[in-house]
Amino acid sequence: MARARVLILWNQLDDDVVELWRRDGRRSPDWDPNLIVEPWDTVAEEIEQIVECVREAGYDAKAVNIRDNFETLMDTVRSERADVVMNLIEWFHDDLEHETHVPAMFELLNQSYTGNRPLALSLCQKKPQAKSLLAAAGLPVPRGLLVDLKMGRAPDDLALNYPLIVKPAFDDASGGIDAGSVVRDRASLDKRVELVVGAHKMPALIEEFIEGREIHCAILGNSPPTPLPLYEMRFKPNGVDNEGRPLPNIITYRAKWDPYSRDYYAMESKCPVDDLGDDLSARIQAVAVRAYLALGCRDYARVDMRLDAQGNPYILEVNPNPDLADGCAFAQCVRASGRTYAQAIQEIVGYALDRARNKPQREPAPSENLLREYVAQRSGGRSTR
């Protein structure tokens, strides 16, 4: 019996920032030369580790960086003829909307792939729409409102209670979140909304800020989805950012992506969370699974929540296709569940393989011929067959 073929697709065009750090010999942040920064893997190294996990299961695995090129993406999918594509493409052409178009192309080509479908990806990316659906499903979300580009500022009759948090409505990975995102008066609110709408060119989502503990619930699987042990981001007191501004208890962009920043060291993770009690932990996990189902997620996702003063969970966002790198939150939850990292990667591939084995075979649809013609035109008439 032929071994299943798994094609792992990722997308990186610019130099890896980790390579730049290594090249510069950076070991310590400027603000504390005695602090040694733990080394990070490059994206290529993270992908190679995933390749090895897939091969451990006995599958043929190949990784391809499509380098932000649609022709490369199409040519690779068609020439490799893989049983499953592992979709690790998180952005395309520097346009948030295009992230959903990649799996949509897989659907048109009848290509089985891992992770969430286009609709779930699109809904989760659009925070206001996702919050509306979650609320309609009876799930707890912070009260809030949207300031679109035409409005430009929050209404005078705000009807929300301070403190508030202001976020770019359609960004992810903590984009646009920093020490100034939490506001406690009208002047600060107007200034922050102006920044989001003006600098980010994006509607601003204003929400009541839930000041309690931040708990994340990773979910794996489909029938039924399995909530993994909970993960908490704990905030250290009196944190400041690189400009000396006091940090509210939030995960800023720098805290997530810049290990040389003060933000990064203003928090620490805990997994599993062992002081919530069984009843509250089970309630948080149940809310996470309901959110996963309400937004049509599949295979894996992470639901981020905060607890209010009474211990009630509120959903901040649902992250479809969260980062699968070994050092990230999802991997910590996987290990806390008793799985190895490799087992979780293999489970995710297995869901897509099951779909590939159970789908009916068919002739190429007319839409596939349109895609071929489009690629041929873009490549100067060169055949992509």
N, C-alpha and C positions, 0 to 999 in steps of 0.2 A: 504494500500500500504506500502510495506517494506521501511524503511528509507535507503537511500544510505549509503554505508559503505566506509569510507575514511581511508586508511592506510598511516600514515605519517612516512616515513623512514628517518633516519639520521645516522650519523656515527661518533663516537668518541671513541677513545681507551685510550688515555692518560688522566691524571688528567686535569681538566679544570683550565686554568691559573687564572681565576677569583676566583675560590675556593682557590687557593694558596695565592692570594693577601688577601683574607678574613682571611685565617688561620694565615697569618703573621701580620694581623692588619695594613696593609699599608693604610694610609690615605693621605700621602703627598709624593711628589717626593723628592729624596735626595737633589736635587739642589735648592729646595725652600720649607722649612718646613712650611711656612705660607700658601701654596697653598693646598686646599682641593680637592682631585680628586673625581669627581662625580662617584657614584657607577655604575658598569656595571652588567648586568644580566649574569648568566652562560648560556651556550648553552642549557642546559636542561630546564632552566627557559624560554628561548626564544621559545623553542619547545612547552612547555606547554601552552604558550600564543597562539600559532598558533592552538593547539588542541582546546582551548576554542573558538577561532574564528570560527572554522569549526563547532563545536557543536551548536553555536548560530544560524547557518543556518538550524538546524534541522537534521543534519547528525550524524550518528554514527562515532566517530573518535577514533583512537588508534594510539599512537606513539611507535615506536620500534627503539632503537639504535642497529644497526647490529654489532657494535664493530669490524668492519673491517674483518668480517667473511663471506665468500661466502656461506657456508652452512646455516648460520643463515638467510642470505638474501633470499636464495631460499626457505628454509622451511617456512619462514614467509609469503612470497608472496603467496605460494601455500596453506598454511593452513588457512590464513585469508580470502582468496577469496573476496577481497575488490572490490568494483566497480571502485575505483580510488586509485592509489598510488600517494601521494604527495611526489615527489622526491626532498629531501633536502640533498642528498648525494653528497658532493662536492669533495671528494677525496676517493681513495680506494687503499690499500696496498702501500701507499706512492709513487704512480706512477701516474703522471699526465695523462697518456694515459688511465688509467683505469676509470677515471671519465666518459668517454663516453661509456664504456662497460656496465655500470649499466643500463642506459636506453635502450641500445641495447638488453640486456637480457629481459627487459620488452616487447620490440617489439617482440622478439621470442616467448614469452609466451602469446602474444595477450592481454597484460595487459595495460589498459589505465592508463596514468600517466600525471602529470603536467609538464609544462616547456618544454625546448627545446629538440629536437631530437638529436641523436648522431652526425650527420654530422655537424649541426650548432654548437654544443658544441666543436667539434674537430677543426673546422675552426677558431672559435673565439679564441681558446686557442693558435693557431699557428699564431702569429701576422703577420709574413711576407706574408703568404698565404692569410690571411684575407685582408691585405692591398692591395694585388694584385687584388683580386676580387672587392674590393671597387673601386679601381682606374679604373678597366675595366668597371665598371658600371657608370663611369663619376663622381664619388664622390671625394671630396677633402681630400687628405691624405698628411702628410708631406713627402718630398723627403727623401729617405733613401736607405740603402743597408744592406745586410746580410753578416756577417763574420762567416763562418762555422768552425767546429772544425779542419778541415784539413788546412784551410787558416791560422788561428791563429792570423792574424793581418789585419788591414784595408789596402786596396791597396794604393799605393803611389799616384796614380792619383784619389784622393777621389771625386772630382767634387761635393762636398757639402759645404755649407756655415756654418761657425761657428756662434754661439754656436751650439753644437750637444748634443744629449742625447743618452746614450748607455744603452740598456735594455737586460736582458735575453729574448731571442726570444720566448720562449714557456712557460714562467711563467705567473702567474696572481696575483691579490690582492696586487699589488705593490711589489711583491717579487723581491729582488735584486736591489731595488731603494733606494738610500741614497744621502747624500750631494755631493758625488763625481760623481754622474751619469751624470751631465751636465758638458761638457768639452768645453774649449775655445781655445785650441791649440793642436798641433800634439802630443806633449809629453804626455799630459794628456789623449788624446784619446787612444794612444797605451797602456798606463798603465791600463785604464779602460777596454779596450777590453781583455787584458790579464787576468784581474780579472774575468770577466764574463765567458770567455772560460775556464780558468783554475779552478777557485774555484767553479763555478756553473755547470761546465761540460755541457755547453749549448751554441749554437750559439749566437752571439751578434747581436742585431738589432741596427744599427746606423741611427739616423734620425736628420734632422734639427729641432732644438728646437724652438717651437712657444712660444714666450715669453709673450703673452697676457693672457687674462682672461681664466680661466678654467670653462667650462659650461658642465653640465651633463643633459641628457634628458632621463628620464625613460619612458618606453613605456609599455602599457597594452593592451592586446587583439589581435584579429586576423582579423576580417572582418568588418571594417578595423581596423588596429592597431591604438590605441589612444595615442598620445604623451601627457604626463602629464606636468604640469608647471615646468619650468626649475629650476635647482639647481646649485648654484655656490660655488666653494671652493675659498675663498678669503685668500690671503697670507699676513701675517703681515710683515712690513719692518724690516730688520736687524735681522732676525731669525737665530739662530745657533742650531746645534745639540748637543748631549750630550758630544761630544769631542771638542766642541767649533768651529767647522767648519761652515762657513757661509752657510746658506741653500738657494739654488735657489728656485724659485717659483714652486715647484713640491710637489706632495703627496708621501712622502717616505713610506717605509714599517712601520717604527716606528710611523709616523704620523697617520697611519691608525689603528695600532693594539696595541700601547703601550701608555696608558694614563699617564704614569710616565715619559715619554720622553719629551725633549724640542721640538722635532719635532711636537708633538701632539698639543702643544700650539702656534705653529708658524702659524696657519691657523684657519679659522672659516668658517662655512657654512652660506649660505643665500638661503632661499627658501620660496616663489617664488622670482625670480630675477626681480626686478621692475624698473630697469633703462636701459634696453636694447632697449626699443621701440617696438611697436607691429610688425613692418615689420621685424626687425632683429630676434626677438623671433620666429616669424612664419617661417623664413628661416631656423633657427637652427633646429626647430622641423621637418621641411620637410626633411632636410638632415638626421636627425636621423631616421625617418621612412623609408626613402629609404635604409639606411644602414641595418636596421632591416630586410627588405624584401630581400635585396641583399644576405645576409648571411643565409637566410632561417630560421629566428627566429620565434618563436611562443609563445603565452601566455604572456610572460613578458621578458624584457631585459632592459639594460641601455647603452646608447651610450655616451661616454666621448669625449669631444671636447675642443679645444682651439681656441681663436680668435687671428688673427694677428693684426698688427697695423691698418689695414684698416677695421677691424671688420669682416673679412671673416672667417668662421668656418672651422677647420680642424679636421678630425676624428682621435683621439688617439687610441681608441679601442672600440669594442662592447663587452659588458659583458652579456652573456646569463646566466640565472638563478642567478641574483645578490642576495646578502644577503637580506632576507626578514624580518630580525629582526626589531622589532618596532622602535628601535632607529637609524636605518641606513638611508642612503640617499633615498632609494626607498620609505620608509615609509613617509619621509618628503614630497616627491613629491605627494604621494597618498593623504595626508591630504590637501595639497595645491590645489588639484583638487576638493575638496569638499567631497571626500569619507572619511569614517572612515577606520581605519586600518583593522577592521574586514571585511568590505565590499570588500576591495581589495583582501584579502585572499580568501573570498568566491567566488569572480569572477574567480580567478585563478583555484580554484577547479571546478567551474562551466564549464569552457572550457573543462576540461578533462572528466567531466560527460557527456557533450554533445557528445564528441567523443565516449564514451563508449555506449551511447544509440543508436548511429547511425551506429555503426560498425556491419557488418554481423557476425553471429555466425558461428563457424566452429569447426571441430574436431581438436585435438592437432596435430600440424605439426611434421614431423619426427625430426626436429631440437630440439623440446621440449623433445623428448625421449632421444636424445643425451645428453641434459643438465641433465636430471634425472640420466642417467647412470654415467655421470661424477661425479655428487655429491655423488652418492652411492659409487663409487670407492674411492673418497677422504675421505669419512667417514667410510672406512673400510667395505663396503658392506651393511651398514645400509640403509634401505629403507627410502626414503624421502616422500613417498606418505601419 
